[in-house]
Structures are given as C-alpha cells and as structure tokens.
C-alpha cells in the first residue's frame, strides 16, 4: 500500500489494496485504522481518495484518540471534510465506544486498577468535559453499576464527598472505585486530588464502604492513586 498514490480513485486501485475488498477478503481485524476510517468516510475529496483523507485525519488529530475527541466543527476544519463526512465518522467512532461499554460480562470483576481503568476509559477518555464517575461494587468486587456524579468543571477542591457516596449508600454497595478524567490528557494527580482522596477514604471507613481506588483518566493513560500510595494509608 505504501506505493499507492492517494489522489488515485480507490476504484482504480488494485482490488487487493481497496479497503472494502480487503475487509471482505480478510476481515475487519486485518485492516489498518486508516483503511477502516476510509470505509466510514466512503469518499475522498477532489484532490485525494478516502484513504489519503483518512491518513491526513489521523495525522491531524494524532491518532484515533484525538480523532474521537474532535468536534464536528474541528473535523470540518480539515480540507475535504464536510458535515456529512464528519457526522459519519463521529457515528462510527461512537458505535465503537458503545460496543466496548456494552460488551462482555455485565458484572465484570475488578481485580486490579487496570480492570477499572479500562471500563472508565471507555466512558471517559474521549470526553472533552471533565467528569467524575463512581463504580459500585459488591462483596466480590463485581461491578453493579457506574454512576455519573459530576460533569463540567470537576474541581476536586469543591467535590462534596457525600455526593460521591450517595448512590453507593442507596444501593448498599460494599466498595467503590472513583475516577475523574483530565481532558488535557495528562493524568498527573494534583495536591487537591490527593486531599479529596484522603477525605473519601475516611468517609468510606465511617460508612463501611471501602474506597478501592481513585483513578485519573487521561489520553490512553491513567494513574491509580492507590498504586502510588497517594491519599491511602
């Protein structure tokens, strides 16, 4: 594929190099991110085919994560992308995100920070706004539900610990995992993150609901305050 000129129409490319035909022959797992995006776009622009446009989008937004975070307006700012292509692409990316959230065991067990981070990341890593979510667990640390507590400016210095535990108390949860995202992509904890973690640990001890961890979700990265010994004694 490296020798294909992307101004060439895809129908003029060898069949073995066309994204749709490659998917039919080899399955979706064999295709690159650019090829899958090209299929979602359906057509290219006047100066390049869909595959070339897909490569340019991935470059402009620094990969799938950035592409998923991009707004319709930002996507339309890329030459060759109009509202129709932007909405097609956003719809395809959102379907993938929803599949991750709905697939697998409906009550997965949390055995390590990565288990929780994977679930939180599917819901939060591409959000442009800050969020704080709480995962409610049973006695075997199986996920019962995930609740959204704050949206917008999640300033940890202003978080009310009572709100964090409210649903856990109602549902008789045995333990919780708390996570908030940093839309900047950098999951480095702040002093306020550590302080509110200490408050949540103490509140959990009073309520007999264990705070298993406090995670900060970034772009393709996360930080476990429990693993780092921050806020937990």
ABEGO torsion letter per residue (X at the ends): XAABBAABBAAABBAAABAAAAAAAAEAAABBAAAAAAAAAGBBBAABBAAAAAAAAAAAAGEAAAAAABBAAAAAABBGBBAAAAAAAAAAAAAAAAAAAABEBABBBBABAAAAAAAAAAAAAABABBBBBBBBBBAAGBBABBBBABBEBBBAAABBAAAAAAAAAAAGBABBBBBBBBAAGBABBBAAAAAAAAAAAAAAAAAGBBBABBBBBBBGBBBBAAAAGBGBX
